[in-house]
Each structure stands twice: as C-alpha cells, then as structure tokens.
Amino acid sequence: MFASATTRPFARLRRTICRTGAVVTALFLAACDTVGMGEQATGPSIGRLIDPGQPVQVALLAPGGSGSANLEWLARSLKNAARMAASDAQGANIDLRIYDSGGSTEQAVAQANAAADAGAQIIIGPLFAEAANAVGHAMRPREINVLSFSNNAEIAGGNVFILGNSFANVADRLVGFGVRNRKRNIYVVAENDVAGQIGGRAIETAIARNGARLVGRSNHPVSVSGVDAVTPQIVAAAQSGRVDAVFMTANNQAVLPYLTEKLAAAGVTSQVTQFMGLTRWDQPASRLSLPQLQNGWFAIPDQSLQRQFESRYRSAYGEQPHELASLAYDGVAAIASLVRAGKRNALTTSGLTQRSGFSGVGGVFRLRPDGTIQRGLAVATIRGNQVVILDPAPRGFGGVGF
C-alpha cells in the first residue's frame, strides 16, 4: 500500500536533507551555523553610484565544478538564464562575468573576491545560504551588494539580499487568503529540524500579521515514529471544532505524503479541516495523484509567465531549465531595468529596493530594505489530480495578495 512506499525514504531522510543533491532544501539549510545579518538592515545605503550609460559589470556565482550532476544542471541553468536576461537588457549594457563557486563556502568567497578585483560592481549568487552570508561579509568593505539565490531570510540584511521565495512570503500569502475565506483559526504543524522551525515561526508571524488566530502547534521529528506520535494530537485538534485550517511546513520529500496519509486515515482531510502547505504540493508531478493532497492550499508563481520563460529557454538551449533558473534571470533583469531607467543608484540598497518592484519570470517581486524579498504568488489547489488556481498572482503591489 502507499504507506510502505512512502516510509522507505525516511531512513535516509536526515542524511540527505543537507546534501547538495537536495538543492532546494540545502539552499535553505546550509545556513544552520551562520551568523545572520538582519540587524544591519536599517543601516545606510550600500553600493556605489554608476554611470548608466557605461557597461555595468555583474558577477554571477554559480555552483559549477561541484561534481554533483544536479548542481551542474542547476549551475548551467543559472548561467544560461543570466545570459538570457543580459541579452534581453535592451537599453542597458550588462557586462556579465560568470564564476564557478562549486559547493563550498571557501570557493564562493574566493570567487567573489576575484570578481571584485576584476571590477565587479554587484554580485548575483551564490547558491547556498552559508556561502551567501560569507560572501556578504567579504563584500561589505568593498561596498558591493550581493543578490543571493538563497531563500533563507536569516542571512538577509546589510548588503545581502535573497532572491529565493522565502517561507515568510508563502506563509503571508496563504494566511491572508485564508482570512479572507473564513479560515482564521490555524493550527501549525512543523518539523523539528532547522527549516521546519524557521518555517513554523514564519507561519506564526503571518498569523499575527493577518489578524488570524494561532490555535496550537505540534512539532515532530523527521521520522516515521515522529509522525506517528504526533498524528493523534493533530487529529484531536482538527476534530475539536476550534480549528479552521492545519498549516504544515512538511517538505515535499517523504514527510508530506506520509503525514497527510496518516491524517486522512484518521478522518482529517481538507474536506474536514483545510490543509495549507508551506512547500509546493505540485512538485514532483507524482504528488498530483495522491488523494490526501486533494483540495489542499499552497502557493506558486504565475504559471503562464513561468511557462513562457521555460519555452524560450528550451528553444535557446535545448533542455528544460532547473526550477531555480529563474532566480538568475530575475536578478540580472532587475539590475538591467534600473540601469535602463538611467538610475545612478541602480546598484545601491536604495535603488534595488524601489517600492514599485520588478517584473520577474514568475511575476512581480521587490527587494525589501531588510534584504528579504516579496513575490507575487498565486494560491493553488489540487482537484481531480490537476493544479487549479484559486486566486491568481497579483500583477502589482498594494492590492489583494500582498
């Protein structure tokens, strides 16, 4: 039965969760032992003024040379997407220089210093949060801003920005949508690892910000026994009559299908108590056919824009881009739009954090003064084994969806 198929990955889940092969997760978790920079967020603007009529040197730090097949594909996708954005930058001269930073923090810092020595005015990358944090520290005395590919808000601030979609951004979108649809009483279920706990805090913050109510919270180990032990507690809360929604941090490896299957076996589904997910429930595609995920809510970028990008990429490079490739395009395109507009402060904190934001591959986004990112997301669900959009991604800031 399905339970036996989903329990097998748990035995190796803890060993693999921080490995570079699990790129999306490691993108976040690599910052476990780093020093956050958020306290510098309100400091003076960083970055030097430019002449918009002259070439702007942009350094891309991609995880090439790691030896991991998945990371090499990602590195290739990031490089190609950045090249696409630079070639699209009509009216702005982007001098894109590419550096392979591998999978190590030391190599990322060395390559960032080499880029700065060669005249780089801004850095896009690196991939992992720990490396991005270290590169930020190295570049701060040089007055160079870093647009990292990380989604870990713990490293954001000072001269480090995150381009990856953060837990806080997803949580805020889903809780806000829930409040508008009478799902105000929310129960949080979080893994007890680093990502789960940070995700749980992001959900609680979103609950407070949107005027919802935190009914309770369960934390569980990333293991079969951990999920088994916590399931009765979640079921009791869901069936108490006091809970409108259960918001889970569960990742899309083994935890999500097993946890939701256990809840469904106990009579708790989205038909009874609305499920919300901090991660994408439509990836991998095999998730779409799982009965226990039907009607759950999750957040995704604007799919029409994403498909346009992927089609262009395939035509140009003959392969499907990695799902994170769009981050490189967005970073280069944002810089190009500011340069094209004649902004002398295009590479400074004040320029990068313009309130109107930018148009990206997956929709609108803007960088915030605290180094975090705000992205326009759609609220989606799964019905009949297909993704259905419940609330489209906003096309601008200030309206519903933000």
N, C-alpha and C positions, 0 to 999 in steps of 0.2 A: 504494500500500500504506500501512499505518498509519504507517510511519516518515516518509513525506513529509508527512503531516498533522500530525505532532507536532513536526517540526523547524521549521515556519514560525514559531511564536511565539518561538523563541529569538532571532531577530534583534532583537526589540524587548523581550526579557525584562529586560535590565539597565535599560532606560529606564523600564519600567513598574513595576519592583519596589518603588520607594519612593513611587510616586504615590498620591494619596489614593483613586483608584479601586480599587486593590488593597487594600481596607480591612484584611483580616485580616493581610496581610503588613506593611503600613505601620504597623499598630498596634504591631508589634514593632520594625520597622527605624527608625522615626522617632527612636529614642534613640541613633543611631550616634555623635553628638558630645556627648552629655550627660554630666554628672557623676553617677555613681552615689551612692546614699545608704545603701547597705547597711551601711557602717561604723557607722552610728548605731543599728543595730538593737537593740543591747542597752542603750540608754540608758534614762532614766526614762520612765515612762508619760506620754504626751502627751494632751491633751484635758481639758476642764473637766467637772466633775460637773454633773448636771442634776436637775431635779425631774421624775420620771417621770409625775407627774400633770398636768403642763403640756404645751402643744404643743412639739414638738421641730422646730426649723427645719432642714430638709435642703435643700441646694442641689444641683441636678443640672446639670452642664455637658455639654451635648450638642452635636455638631458641626453644628448648623443654621446656615444662612447661608453655606455654603461655595461654593455654586454647582454642586457635584457632585451629579448625580442619585442616585448610590449612597449618598453621605454623607447626603443629605437623607432618603432612605428609612431609613437607619440612625438618624439623629437622631430621626425621627418614631417609630421603633420603640422606641428607648431612652426617650423621653418617655412614650409610652403604657404601656410596661411598668412604668415607675416609678409612674405613676398607678394602675395596677392594684394594685401592691404596697401603695401608700398606702391605697387603698380597702379592701384586704384586712386592714389592720392593726387589727382589732378589739381594743379594749383599749389601744391606743396612738394618740395623736393626732400624726400626722405632718404637719407644715406644709411641704409640698413646694413649693419655688420653682425654676423652670426658667430656665436661662440659655443662650443660643446662643453657643457659643465658636468657631464656624466651624472652619477648618482650621489656624489659626495659633497658635503658642505665645503671642505677644503678646496676642491677643484672649482666650485662655484665662486668662492671668494677670489681665488687666483685669476679666474677668467674675468670677473668683474673688474679687478684692478688692472688687468691687461687692457680691457676695453676702455677704461677711464684714461689710462696712459696714452691710448691711441686717439683720444679726443671724444669719446662717447659723452653725450650731453644728458642722456636718460637711459635707463636700463629696463628692459621688459624681461621678466623671469627673475629668478629661477623657478623650478617646479615645486620643490619641497619646502615646507614652512620653515624648518630649521635652517636650511640654506638661505632662504629669503631673509630671515632675521639676521643672519650673519653678514650677508651682503649689504643689508641696510646699514648695519653698524659701520662697515668698511667704507661705504659711500657717503655717509653723512658728513665727514670732514671735507669731502670734495664737493659738497653742495649738489649732489646728484640724487634725484628721486628714483625709486625702484617700484615698478609695477609688477608685482609677483603673480605667478599663476596659482598661488595657494588660495584656499577658501577658509583659512584659519584666522578668524578675527583677533585671536590672541596676539598675533605678531604685528597687527596693523597699528599705524601711528608714526609720527615723526616723518621720515622720508620713505616709509614703506606703505604701499597700498596693496590690497588684494583684489585680483580680478575674478577669482573663483566665486561662485554663488555661495554665500555664507548660510549657515544654519539660521542665523537671526533673520535674514531676509526671507527665507522659506517659511519660518515659523510665523512671522508677522503677516505674511500674505494669507496663510491658511486660517490663522486665528481670526483675522479681520473678516475674512469671508464667512467663517463660522458664526461670528457675532451677528452679521447681517442676515444670517439664515437660522437664527434662534438656537445656535449651538454654543451657549455661553458657559456652561458648566463642564470643565475639561479635566480629565484625569490623564496624567503623564506617565508613560512607561519608558524607562531609559535603561540602556545597558550600563554596566558599572565600569566600563573602560573609559579612557580619556575622551574619545569622540562622543560617546553616549552621554557622559556627564556634562560636557560643554553644550551638547545639543539639548539636553534637558533644561539647562539654565536658559538657553535661548528661547525655548518654548514658554517657560515661566515668565520671562521678561515680556514676551509677546502677549501673554495672557493679561498681565498687568497693564500694558500699554493700550490694549484694545478694550479695556473695561470688561473683560471676561472674568471668570472665577476659577481658581485652582481648587478642585475638589480633593485631590490627593495625588500621590505619586508612588510608583513602585520602581525600584532599581533591581536589576537582575544580572548575574554573571553571564558571560558569553559562552554558554554551555547548555547541553540538553537538560542536565539536572537543575541548572539555574532557571531555565524557562519553565520546567515542570513545577518547580517550587513556587514560583511567583504567579502562575496562572490562576489558582483559586482566589488569590487576593484581587486580581484584576476582574475576574468574573463576578465576585461579590460586589465590587464597586459598581460595575456596569449594570448589574441587576438590582441595585439599591433604589433606583428611581431618582437619584440625585445627580446622575451623570448624563450629559448630552453627547459627549464625544470622548474617545480614547485616542490620545495623540502619542504615537510611538516614534522613538528615534531609530528603531530597528533598521540595520543596514540591509542592502539587497543581496547579501550572500546567503548564508544558511539561516540566519536568525529570523528574518522577516517571514518566510514561508512557514517555518516551524511554529513560531509564536502565534501567528494568525490561525494556523490549522488547529492548534490546541484550544484557542479561544472559540473557534467555530464549533469544535466538537463538544464544547460546554454550553453551546447555545448563544454565544456572543458573536454577532457579525454586524456589519454596517446597517443591516436592516433593523437591528435592535438598538444598537448604540453606534453612532457614526465613528468610523475609523478615520484617522488622519495620519499621514506618514511624512517624516522629515526628509526621506530619500525618495527617489523616483521609483514608483512601483511598476513602471512600464519597461524597465530595463533590468535584466535581459528580456527579450521578447517572450520567452517561455513563461514569464510571470503572468502574462495576459490570460492564460487559460486556467489559472488557479482559482477555484471557486471562492475561497475565503478572502480573496483580494477584491472581488467584485464590489463595486459601489464605494470603495474607499477613496478618500481625497488625497491628492498630492499635487505638487506644483511643478510646472515645466515651462521652458522658454516658449516664445512664439514659434510654433512649429512650421508655419508657412515660410517665415524668414529663414529658419534653420535649413529647411529643405532646399531653398534657393541657393544658399551657401554651399551645401553638400553637392548639389548638382554642378555648380561651377567648379568646385574643387575636383570632382571626378573627371570632368571634361579636361581640365588642365593637367592633372597628374595621374590619371588612370587608376585610382584606387579610392576607397572610402576613407574620409578623414577620421582621425581619432575624435571621440566626443569632446575632448578638451581643446581641439584645434582652434575653435572659435575665439578662445581667450587671447591668442596671439593676434588674430585679426582685429579684435576689438581694441587691444592696446595700441597697435600701430595706427588704426583708423582714428582713434580718439586724438592722438597727437597730431595726425595729419589735418584733422578738421580745425584744430586750434591754429595751426600754422597757416592753413589756407585762409583763415579769417583774419590774418595779419596780427595775431596776438603775440606781442613781445614776451608776455609771461606764460607762453604755451607750456613750458616745461616746469613751471613753478607750482608750488602747492596751491596758490590762489587760482592759477589758470586751470589746472587739472580738475579742480573742484567746482567748476562753474555750475550754478543751480539748474540750468536748463539741461545738463547732461549730454548724452551722445546716443546716436542710433547704432546699435550693435547687431551682430549676427542673429542673436536670439531675442531682439527687442531693445527697448530703451534701457539705459543704465547711467548711473552717475557715481563718481567717486566722492566720498564724503571727507570732510576735514579730519576726521579721526582715522582715516586710512581704510575704512570699510567701503563696501560697495552696495549700492541699491539697484536691483534689477527688476524690471517689469516682468512678472510671471503670470502665466495662466493657471487657473485651478482646473485640474483634470480628474477624471474617474475612469474606472473600467466597467464597461457594460457589454454583455454578450461577447466577451473576450476581445474587445476593442477599446481604444482610448477615446473618451468622449470629453470635450471641453465644456465645463460648467460655467466658467467665467473667463472671457478672453483676456490675454495680457494687455495691460494699458499701453497706449501709444504715446503717452506723455506724462509728466509729473504733476501732482496736485489733485488728481481726480481719484475715483474709486480704484482700488487696487494698490494704493500706496498709503 
